[in-house]
Amino acid sequence: MRLLLSSLRRNCLGKVDMHAFVRNASLFLLFCSIVLCWLVPSVDSVQDYSSKMNENRKDGDQYSPLKLTYQLSLQIKIHAFLLWGSVGFLMPVGILVIRFASSCNCRENFQLLFYFHVILQSLAVVLATVGAILSIRNFENSFNNTHQKIGLGLYGLILFQPLVGFFRPKRGMKLRSIWYFIHWLIGIGTCIIGIANIYIGLHTYHERTARSVKMWIVLFTIEICLVGFVYLLQDRWSYVLKQGAILGDEQIRPTDHVMSPSNSSHKEHMVIC
């Protein structure tokens, strides 16, 4: 943590390049993942519940509702909260932050927003790593449902994205455009797949436990709508601000209150006739 803060402080003063900050952030990310995974307790009763469900299942019937213990329910909630915090909140906010940075004219503000973007994405990877290891240790991993299959591929993208960001070419190089497109595509794709998998996970939880998840679906949908609105507004915000100002070379078009000379002469001609 001290390495990360010292790198951020020195970067703000312009004494160290951005690669040092990204390197220290990666080390901090790895350290946090190891510590949190060590602290996460394990639950051995989940597979016992799953085996009982399969034993009680008749041919052609659906799964009977899963009776949750307090410990098992807590582990599921922790897993859901970690993955929501990762791909459902931190990653989308990190994308919005770096989009704000791209419109900054001040170099200092751009650097601060860039570091904030790196910190958010690093924390997102830490939470996703802990959530994935929690599911591997405690839950049945037969990968016979859509949520687990998508989650496996999603975690691969989450780990691959920091590697792409770490090998960022310098501006002016030919590979910079290709790198930017790949980094943008993986980032947006990871968020979209992650958001979809959160909805699938809520639906799977409802099917397995017969518990209502409508409130969580509504709250998460409101959050995604707000993030999407801000994302779309960022492209048009500068245009919206320009509507309140008159540019020097902009021609003033005729309005309802100002009559153009052509319309005035035309009306006078109509009166004379």
PARO-33091 format. One line per 8 residues: number of its first residue (from 0); their letters; for each residue x, z, y of C-alpha. Coordinates in Angstrom, 2 decimals, decimal comma. Example, Ala and Ser with C-alpha at 12.3 -4.5 7.8 and 13.67 -1.06 7.14 Angstrom:
REM residues 2
0 = AS = 12,30 7,80 -4,50 ~ 13,67 7,14 -1,06
REM end
This chain:
REM residues 273
0 = MRLLLSSL = 0,00 0,00 0,00 ~ 2,88 0,79 2,37 ~ 4,46 -2,59 1,59 ~ 1,22 -4,35 2,45 ~ 0,71 -2,48 5,72 ~ 4,33 -2,87 6,79 ~ 4,17 -6,59 6,04 ~ 0,97 -6,92 8,05
8 = RRNCLGKV = 2,50 -4,99 10,97 ~ 5,65 -7,10 10,99 ~ 3,68 -10,32 10,63 ~ 1,64 -9,44 13,70 ~ 4,87 -9,06 15,61 ~ 6,02 -12,48 14,39 ~ 9,10 -11,20 12,53 ~ 8,06 -12,14 9,00
16 = DMHAFVRN = 6,37 -15,28 7,73 ~ 3,01 -15,32 5,99 ~ 4,49 -15,80 2,51 ~ 5,91 -12,25 2,60 ~ 2,46 -10,87 3,36 ~ 0,84 -12,90 0,57 ~ 3,52 -11,76 -1,88 ~ 3,03 -8,08 -1,01
24 = ASLFLLFC = -0,73 -8,50 -1,19 ~ -0,37 -9,94 -4,70 ~ 1,75 -6,98 -5,79 ~ -0,77 -4,57 -4,28 ~ -3,56 -6,44 -6,09 ~ -1,79 -6,09 -9,44 ~ -1,09 -2,39 -8,86 ~ -4,71 -1,61 -7,96
32 = SIVLCWLV = -6,00 -3,51 -10,99 ~ -3,78 -1,53 -13,37 ~ -4,69 1,83 -11,80 ~ -8,43 1,19 -11,70 ~ -8,51 -0,16 -15,24 ~ -6,70 2,98 -16,43 ~ -9,25 5,21 -14,71 ~ -12,31 3,39 -16,07
40 = PSVDSVQD = -13,69 5,36 -19,04 ~ -14,69 3,67 -22,24 ~ -18,03 3,79 -24,01 ~ -18,11 3,18 -27,73 ~ -21,87 3,42 -28,15 ~ -22,70 0,00 -26,72 ~ -21,89 -1,95 -29,85 ~ -23,83 0,59 -31,91
48 = YSSKMNEN = -26,89 -0,13 -29,78 ~ -26,36 -3,87 -30,17 ~ -26,06 -3,58 -33,95 ~ -29,28 -1,57 -34,09 ~ -31,01 -4,22 -32,03 ~ -29,92 -6,91 -34,50 ~ -31,02 -4,80 -37,46 ~ -34,45 -4,14 -36,00
56 = RKDGDQYS = -34,93 -7,78 -35,07 ~ -37,25 -9,70 -37,34 ~ -36,97 -13,38 -38,05 ~ -38,41 -15,35 -35,14 ~ -38,96 -12,25 -32,99 ~ -37,27 -11,43 -29,73 ~ -34,94 -8,52 -29,10 ~ -36,59 -5,15 -28,82
64 = PLKLTYQL = -35,91 -3,34 -25,54 ~ -32,57 -1,54 -25,41 ~ -32,85 2,22 -24,97 ~ -30,11 3,20 -22,52 ~ -28,30 6,50 -22,51 ~ -27,11 7,92 -19,21 ~ -23,49 7,00 -19,93 ~ -24,32 3,47 -21,02
72 = SLQIKIHA = -26,61 2,95 -18,02 ~ -23,83 4,16 -15,73 ~ -21,33 1,72 -17,23 ~ -23,73 -1,22 -16,78 ~ -24,34 -0,24 -13,16 ~ -20,59 0,04 -12,49 ~ -20,03 -3,39 -14,02 ~ -22,83 -4,89 -11,94
80 = FLLWGSVG = -21,63 -3,25 -8,73 ~ -18,03 -4,38 -9,24 ~ -18,98 -8,01 -9,86 ~ -21,46 -8,01 -6,99 ~ -18,82 -6,57 -4,67 ~ -16,35 -9,23 -5,81 ~ -18,16 -12,58 -5,99 ~ -21,37 -11,53 -4,31
88 = FLMPVGIL = -19,99 -9,96 -1,14 ~ -16,23 -9,93 -0,53 ~ -15,56 -13,55 -1,47 ~ -18,38 -15,02 0,67 ~ -17,39 -12,82 3,61 ~ -13,77 -13,89 3,14 ~ -14,82 -17,53 3,36 ~ -16,71 -16,84 6,59
96 = VIRFASSC = -13,68 -15,06 8,04 ~ -11,27 -17,92 7,37 ~ -13,79 -20,37 8,84 ~ -13,86 -18,25 12,00 ~ -10,06 -18,31 12,01 ~ -9,97 -22,12 11,89 ~ -11,85 -22,24 15,21 ~ -9,53 -19,78 16,99
104 = NCRENFQL = -7,22 -21,16 19,67 ~ -5,20 -17,95 19,93 ~ -2,40 -17,68 17,38 ~ -2,56 -13,86 17,21 ~ -6,29 -13,87 16,49 ~ -5,78 -16,56 13,86 ~ -3,12 -14,49 12,09 ~ -5,25 -11,34 12,13
112 = LFYFHVIL = -8,23 -13,21 10,66 ~ -5,98 -14,86 8,09 ~ -4,64 -11,47 6,95 ~ -8,18 -10,10 6,85 ~ -9,14 -13,07 4,65 ~ -6,25 -12,35 2,27 ~ -7,15 -8,66 2,08 ~ -10,81 -9,39 1,33
120 = QSLAVVLA = -9,97 -11,93 -1,37 ~ -7,37 -9,60 -2,89 ~ -9,89 -6,78 -3,10 ~ -12,39 -9,22 -4,63 ~ -9,90 -10,12 -7,37 ~ -9,20 -6,42 -8,01 ~ -12,91 -5,63 -8,41 ~ -13,47 -8,66 -10,64
128 = TVGAILSI = -10,49 -7,69 -12,82 ~ -11,75 -4,14 -13,25 ~ -15,26 -5,39 -14,00 ~ -13,97 -7,85 -16,60 ~ -11,80 -5,27 -18,35 ~ -14,69 -2,80 -18,27 ~ -16,91 -5,31 -20,06 ~ -14,21 -6,14 -22,61
136 = RNFENSFN = -13,57 -2,48 -23,43 ~ -17,13 -1,21 -23,48 ~ -19,57 -4,03 -24,14 ~ -20,23 -6,33 -27,05 ~ -18,36 -9,58 -26,43 ~ -19,88 -11,99 -28,90 ~ -20,33 -14,57 -26,08 ~ -23,68 -15,57 -27,50
144 = NTHQKIGL = -25,45 -15,54 -24,12 ~ -25,10 -17,54 -20,92 ~ -24,03 -14,61 -18,77 ~ -20,95 -13,85 -20,87 ~ -19,94 -17,52 -21,21 ~ -20,17 -18,16 -17,46 ~ -18,41 -14,86 -16,76 ~ -15,43 -15,87 -18,89
152 = GLYGLILF = -14,97 -19,16 -17,05 ~ -15,62 -17,48 -13,71 ~ -12,89 -14,93 -14,26 ~ -10,45 -17,76 -15,01 ~ -11,28 -19,34 -11,65 ~ -10,93 -15,98 -9,89 ~ -7,42 -15,54 -11,27 ~ -6,43 -19,15 -10,62
160 = QPLVGFFR = -7,45 -19,12 -6,95 ~ -4,79 -16,59 -5,77 ~ -2,11 -18,65 -7,51 ~ -3,24 -21,72 -5,57 ~ -3,19 -19,72 -2,35 ~ 0,25 -18,32 -3,09 ~ 1,81 -21,80 -3,44 ~ 0,51 -22,96 -0,07
168 = PKRGMKLR = 2,54 -25,89 1,35 ~ 3,64 -25,74 4,95 ~ 1,78 -27,65 7,61 ~ 2,94 -31,23 8,00 ~ 3,69 -31,78 4,31 ~ 1,87 -34,52 2,44 ~ 0,62 -32,12 -0,23 ~ -1,02 -29,90 2,39
176 = SIWYFIHW = -4,26 -31,93 2,46 ~ -4,52 -32,00 -1,34 ~ -3,80 -28,29 -1,55 ~ -6,43 -27,50 1,11 ~ -9,09 -29,51 -0,72 ~ -8,32 -27,84 -4,07 ~ -8,25 -24,36 -2,49 ~ -11,53 -24,99 -0,68
184 = LIGIGTCI = -13,22 -26,49 -3,76 ~ -12,22 -23,63 -6,06 ~ -13,23 -21,01 -3,49 ~ -16,67 -22,47 -2,84 ~ -17,21 -23,22 -6,52 ~ -16,25 -19,69 -7,54 ~ -18,73 -18,19 -5,07 ~ -21,57 -20,48 -6,16
192 = IGIANIYI = -20,96 -19,88 -9,88 ~ -20,54 -16,15 -9,29 ~ -23,78 -15,89 -7,33 ~ -25,62 -17,83 -10,04 ~ -24,17 -15,56 -12,73 ~ -25,34 -12,47 -10,85 ~ -28,89 -13,77 -11,03 ~ -28,41 -14,59 -14,73
200 = GLHTYHER = -27,01 -11,11 -15,33 ~ -30,02 -9,48 -13,68 ~ -32,34 -11,61 -15,80 ~ -30,40 -10,69 -18,96 ~ -30,55 -7,01 -18,05 ~ -34,31 -7,29 -17,61 ~ -34,70 -9,00 -20,99 ~ -32,57 -6,46 -22,85
208 = TARSVKMW = -33,95 -3,30 -21,24 ~ -37,44 -4,37 -20,05 ~ -36,64 -2,75 -16,70 ~ -37,71 -4,31 -13,41 ~ -35,01 -5,96 -11,30 ~ -37,25 -7,53 -8,64 ~ -35,99 -5,25 -5,88 ~ -32,34 -6,16 -6,58
216 = IVLFTIEI = -33,17 -9,86 -6,75 ~ -34,95 -9,70 -3,38 ~ -32,13 -7,76 -1,70 ~ -29,45 -10,06 -3,11 ~ -31,43 -13,14 -2,07 ~ -31,72 -11,82 1,49 ~ -27,96 -11,26 1,59 ~ -27,21 -14,77 0,30
224 = CLVGFVYL = -29,60 -16,30 2,83 ~ -27,85 -14,46 5,68 ~ -24,42 -15,59 4,45 ~ -25,64 -19,16 4,08 ~ -27,16 -19,11 7,56 ~ -23,89 -17,91 9,12 ~ -21,96 -20,51 7,11 ~ -24,13 -23,33 8,44
232 = LQDRWSYV = -24,20 -21,92 11,96 ~ -20,40 -21,90 12,16 ~ -20,31 -25,69 12,17 ~ -22,79 -25,96 15,04 ~ -21,98 -22,86 17,10 ~ -19,64 -24,64 19,50 ~ -22,25 -27,35 19,97 ~ -24,91 -24,72 20,67
240 = LKQGAILG = -22,72 -23,13 23,36 ~ -22,09 -26,49 25,01 ~ -25,83 -26,98 25,52 ~ -25,78 -24,41 28,30 ~ -22,99 -26,13 30,24 ~ -22,82 -29,48 32,03 ~ -19,65 -31,42 31,40 ~ -17,88 -33,14 34,26
248 = DEQIRPTD = -18,36 -36,66 32,94 ~ -21,79 -36,03 31,46 ~ -24,60 -38,07 32,98 ~ -27,75 -36,20 33,94 ~ -30,64 -37,80 32,19 ~ -34,06 -38,10 33,83 ~ -36,33 -35,17 33,15 ~ -39,91 -34,31 33,82
256 = HVMSPSNS = -38,92 -32,72 37,16 ~ -36,48 -35,39 38,36 ~ -37,85 -38,90 38,60 ~ -35,48 -41,80 38,04 ~ -35,32 -44,54 40,75 ~ -36,66 -47,17 38,36 ~ -39,71 -45,08 37,49 ~ -40,31 -44,28 41,20
264 = SHKEHMVI = -40,25 -47,92 42,27 ~ -42,45 -48,83 39,35 ~ -45,06 -46,25 40,36 ~ -44,97 -47,39 44,00 ~ -45,53 -50,98 42,86 ~ -48,56 -49,87 40,85 ~ -50,06 -48,11 43,92 ~ -49,58 -51,17 46,16
272 = C = -51,22 -53,44 43,64
REM end
